[in-house]
Amino acid sequence: MFVLSFSWMKTDCCLCAFKVRPPATHKPIDAEFFVRNGQGERMPNANYLKEHFFREGRVFEQHALWIVRTATEIMKMEPNMMSVSSPVTGALFVEVLAFGLRLIAHA
């Protein structure tokens, strides 16, 4: 059985804090969405957007499209494919898998 009392919730075994912030209700304007870096380039305000999205905030369509387009450009520049000559043997697969697992373990 739960009894809700202001900011506390009583359960059968303990008293737990029950604090939930309300969701973000507004969409950020350009001045909130973007900041200037040291070189004067316009960049997304990562700290603000992290908090905004954590609170289930929404953004305008042009900002969402900007994120998608910019991420796409960055991903196209990344060398994310490995070129391998034939034939590919099982030993190469095992080595690549082990390398990938080492990367994940260090992340």
FENDA-V474138 format. One record per pair of residues at least 24 apart in sequence whose C-alpha atoms are under 7 Angstrom apart, sorted by the first residue. I is the first residue (numbers start at 1). J is the second residue. Records with the same first field share a line. If there is no record, write none. Layout:
BEGIN
I->J ; J
END
This chain:
BEGIN
23->55 ; 56 ; 57
24->52 ; 55 ; 56 ; 57
25->57
27->57 ; 58 ; 59 ; 60
28->59
END
